[in-house]
Amino acid sequence: MFTVEVLLVIAVVIGFYKAWNIGANDVANGMGTVVGAGTLTLRQAICLASVFEFLGAFLVGSHVTATIKGGIVPLETFSCNPYLFGVGMLAVALSSAIWLNIATLMSHPVSVTQSTIGGIIGFAIVCPVVGGMQCVHWSGLGTIGLTWVISPLAGGLGAFLVYKCVVRFVLRSRDPVHRAKSAVPFGFAATLAIIFMSATYKGLDRISLDIPLYQHLGLALGIAVAAYTVTRLIIHYRVKARPDTGDHYQTVERWFGRLQVMTACYMSFSHGANDVASAVGPLAGSMQAFSEGSLTATTAVSPWLLAFGGAGIVLGLATMGYRVILAVGKKITEITPTRGFSAEFATASTVLVCSKLGMPISTTFVMVGAILGVGFARSFGAIDLRVVRKIFTSWLVTIPVSAVLSALLFWLMHAIMGI
């Protein structure tokens, strides 16, 4: 029988390993298109993402996380043996981290949520007190699976339409720079409005505003109008001060590149704030079970755990994140700042709408779908179907692989620890 201290040390090590793999794989959602478009170098993107990921995780990361996502496993079944639940959460975290690690080595972006749910299914099936497959809430899983199909389609359609509008009304107009003087400020205004709504309306825990929706919309509109006006003035005076080089397309792409950086930093901040719970949630649940010998429906996450998870995410991004960043940004289709902005804007919008509707979606799925939408907007031949096929294959096998890994790890831990 392991002591409580030893079990807590094991939980901390596994939690950090999962955070490291989240940083190595999932953070590419925000920075992949910026690197692919050449707006930022890989080193610059990693530095910016590291800063905003950690700030999001530590400053506004979730302080209360559900111990079992989606009610997949009935918590009351562990009331007689909380330690068994703690071991199960360790198996779930470790199986998810191992699969993320494998996917990162293959340069495949996968979903942290998907791998975690797969791990919970595997743990539930083999756990002696849960009751096997009949105790898994399959109807709820079916709903979640449907959102994993709908969300990338929505992101792809949104990116397709946004990029088509950019091409039609800006890039192929008689005077692209003149059209961009209105299009870029509008993009800034819309992006800031989305960022504001994402953070303050049932969004990030510490800065959400407790006001009615119509007031949120009014504030977002005011921010958008101010952003449009200021950006329009800045572009106007910069165009007057800088001589015309004749390369209008390069000018337009450079302006859209500024939009990309802002959107990518926001996505990194939001990812750190929302996904740090995926890293430390199972850790917090295990620590509660081991140290207190009891379970509650939710588990409080202390600030040091948020900092710990944020540090793990940053380390994973710095050491292995380049693999998935390059895969997302360069291998699916050729990315320019206008294309990258279209993908990021569609992703942010889709994630915002789905989150407010209570749909559990994967940012990874939405971003890949958006990049595909941009590729389709150019032509079907602009997409590297071999890369797409490999990514979709990794998505399909994530749940069964995570489930099998979790089941094996739980069986092994249960036998070794004697719990």
N, C-alpha and C positions, 0 to 999 in steps of 0.2 A: 504494500500500500504506500503510495507516494504521499509525502507530507504536503500540507497546504502551500508552504513556501515554494517547494519544487514545482507544484502545479501552476502557481502564479508566474514563475520564471518561464515555464514552457509556454504559457499563454502570451506573455509579453514577446517572446521570440517569434512565435507564429504570427502575432499581430503585426509586428514590424515587417516580417517577410511578405505578408499580404500587402501592406501599404507600399512596400518597395515595388511590388509587381503591378499595383495599380498605377503608380507613377510611370513605370516602364512601358505600360501598354495603353492605358485609357487616356492619358493626358494628350496624346497625339490628336484627339478630336479638335482641340482648340488651335494648335499650332501647325498641323500638317499642311493646310492650304497656304499659310503665310510663307513657309519655307518653299513649298512647291512653286509659288508664284515669284519667288526671288525677292519678296519685299523685305524679309529678314534672312540673315544667315542662320544656319543650324545652331551655332553657338549663341547668337542673339536670342533666338526663339527659346532655347532651353533656359537661358538666364531669366528672361521675362516670365516664362511659365513658372519657373521655380519660385520667383518672388510672389506672383499672384496666387499660385496654388497654396503656398504656405499661409499667406495673409488670409485667404478665404477659409482655410481649414481652422486656423487658430482664432481669428477674430469673430467670425460668424458661423462657424461649424455647429452642427446640431449637437445640443447638450443632452438631448433625450432621444434615444434610438430604440426602436422596437426590437425585442430580443429574437423574435421569429418573424420573418417577413411574410406578409400576406396571410397569416394564419394558417400556414401549411401544416404545421404540427401542433396538436392540442397541448398547450402548456401545462394544464392541470395533471396530465399523466405523469409528470416528473416530480410532483409534490412529495412523493415518498423517497425519492432519490435525486436531489438536485445535482449531485456530483455527476450523475450520468448525463444530464443535460449539458453540464460544463464540458465534459469530454466530447459530446456530440458537436458542440459549437467549435471546439478546436479542430475536429475532423473536417467540418464544413469550411472553416477558414483556410486550413492547410490544403485541402483539395482544390479550392478555388484559386489559391495562390500558385499551386503547382501548374494548373492548367494555364493560367495567365502567363507564367514563366515560359511554358512550352510554346504558346502562341506568339509571345514576343520574340523568341529565338527564330521562329518561322516568319516574323514580320507581318503577322496577321492581327488586325484589330478585333478584339472580342469584347463581350459585355461582362462587366463585373457582376451586375445584378443577375444575369443569366447563369453565370457559373455558380453564384451563391445559392440560387434557387435549386439548381441541379444538385449541389452538395446537400441541401436540406432534404431533398427527396431521397437520396441515397442513404442518408443517416436514418430517416424515418422508416425506411423499408426494413433495415436490419436491426434497428433498436429493439431490444426485447420487451420494453414496456409500452411502446407506441402502438403496436398492433399491425404493422406491415402496411401493404399497399392500400388496403381499404380505409386506412385512417388519413391518407393524403387527400387534401381537398382538390380533386382533379378539376372540378368545374371552375374554381378560381384560377387554376393554372391555365385552363383553356382561354379564359378571358385575357390573362396576361400575354399568352402566346399570340392572340389575335392582335394586340397592340404592337407586338414586335414586327408584325407584318404591315400593319397600317402606317406606323410612324415613319419607316424609311420611304414608303410610297408617297406619303404626304411631303416629306422633306425633299424627295426627288422632284415631285411636281412643282413645289414652290421654287426650288432652285432653277428648274427649267424655265418657268415663267419669268422669274426675275432676270435671268441672263438674256432671255429673248427680248425683254423690254430694253435692257441696256444696249444690246446690239441694234435693235430697231430704232430707238430714239436717240442714241448717243453715237455709238461707233460707226454706224452706217449713214449718219446724217451728213448734210452738206458741210456743216461746221461743228465737228465733234467737241472742240474746246468750248464753244459757246453753249452747246447743249449741256456739257458737263458742269458749267457754272451753276446750273439749276439742279442737275441730277445728283451731284456729289453732296451739296448742302441738304437736299432732301434725304439722301441716304444717311447722313450724319444725324439728322433730326429723327428719322424713324428708328435708327439703331439706339439712340439715347433713350427714346421713349420705351423701347422694348426692355432695355437694361433697367430702367426705373421700375417698370411694371413687374419685371421678374424678381427684383430684389425686395420691393416694398409691399406687393399685393400677394399675401399668403406665400411669400417666398423665403428669403433667408431669415432665420429665426430672430436675430437680434435687431434687425432694421425694418421689419415689416411694420406698416402703419395700420392702426386699427381705425380705419375710416371706410365709408361706403365705397362701392365700386365706381359710382359716378364721380366722386371726388378724386379717386385715383386717375380716372380717365381725364378729368380736367387738368390735374397737375401734369400728367404726361403730355397733354396737348400744349400746355404752357411751356414746358421744357423743350418740346419739339420746335415750337415757333421761335423761341430764343436761340436754339442751336442753329436753325436754318438761317436766321438773320445774321448771326455772328459769322458763320462759315461762309456765307455768301459775300459778306464784306471782305473777309480775309482773302478769299480767292480773287475777288475783283482787284484789290490793291496789289496782290502778288503778280497777277497777270500784267498789270500796267507797269510794274517795276522791272519785270524780267522781259528781255527782248524775245521776240517770236523766233524760235529755232526752225519752225516749219514741220517739226515732228509732232503732229497733233496727237497721234495715238499714244506716244510715249508720255505726253503730258497728262492725258486722261488716265492712263494706267497708273501713273505716279500718284495722282490724287486719290484714286480708288484704293491704292496701297495704304494710304493713311487710315482709311476706313477699316481695312483688314486688321491692322495692328490693334485698333481700339476694340473691335469685336473679339479678336483672339484673346486679348488680355481679360476681357469680361468673362469669356467662356472658361478661362483657366481659374479665375477667381471663384466663379460659381461652381465649377467642378470641385475645387478644394473644399468649398463650404458644404456641398451636398454629399460628396462621395467619401469624405473622410469617415463618415459613419459606417460605410461598407467595410472599411479597414479595421476600425476599432470597435464596431458594434459587437461582433462575436467575441472579441477580447473582453469587452465590458461585461457581456453576459456570462462568460466563463469565470471572470474574476468575482462577480457577484455570487455565483453558485459555489465557488471554492472557498471564498473568504467568509461569506455570511451563511452558507448552507440553506439559502432560501431563494425563491424566484418571484419576480413581479412581471407584469405585462410589458413594462418598459424598464429600461436600464439607464440610469444617469451616467453621463460621460463627463469626467472631470476635465478641466482645462489642460492638465499635463498630458492626458491621453490624446487630446486634440492636437497639441503641439507634437507629441510623439508620432501620431499618424501623419501629420503634415510633413515632418522631417523625413519619414520613410518614403512618402510620395515624392518629395523633392529628390532624395537620393536615387530612387529608381529612375526618375526622369533624367537625371544627370548622367547616369551610368549606362542605361539601356534604352532610353526613350527614343534615341535617334533612329532605331530600326523601324518602329511603327510610324514615326513622323514622316520618314522618307517614303514609306509604302503608301500612306494616305495622301501625301502631298505630291508625289511624283509618278507613282507607278500605275495608278488607275487611269488617269487621263492627264493631259498637259494643262497646267494651271497658270493663269495670269491673274493680276490683281482684280480685274473685273469679274473673272470667273470665281476666284476665291471669295470675293465679297458676296457674290450671289449664293454660293454654297453656305457660307457662314450665316448670312442674314436669314436664309430659309431654315437653317438648323435652329438658330436661336428662336425664331418665330414658332416653329413647330413644337419645340421643347416647352416654350412658354404656354402655348394653348393646351397641349396635352397635360402638362403639370397642373394647370388650373382646373382641368376637367377630372383630375384625379386618376389619370391613366399612367400606370407604371411603365415608362418607356426607357429605351437605352439611347443615350446621346451618341454612342458609337454607331448604332444602326442608322440613326437619322443623318449623321454627317456623311457616312458612306453613301447613303441613298441620295443625299444632296449633290455629292460629287458626281455620282452617276447621272443625275438629272442634268447637270451642266454638260457632261460628256455627250448625252443624247441631244442636247440643244445644238451642239456643234455638228455631230453626225454619229451614226452608230459605229463607224470605223474609228472614231477618236478614242474609244474605250478599249483598254487592254483586257479582253475577256478572260485570258488565262489568270490574271491577278484577281479579277472579280470572282471567278469560279472557285479559286482557293479560299477567298475570304468567306464566301457563302458556305462552303463546305465546313470551314471552322465554326461558323455560327450553328450549323445543323448538329454538329457533334458535341458542342459545348455542354449541353445539359446531360446527355448520357455519359460522356466521359467524366464530368464532374461528379455525377451520381455514383458511378462505379468507384472512382477514387475515394470519395467520401465514405462509402460503405466499407471498403477495404481498410481505410485508415481508422475508422471507428472500431471495427472488429479488432484490429491490431492494438490500438490504444487501450481498448476495454480489457483485452487479455493481459497486456503488460502492466497496466496500472491496477488491475484487480478491483475496479469500481463497478 
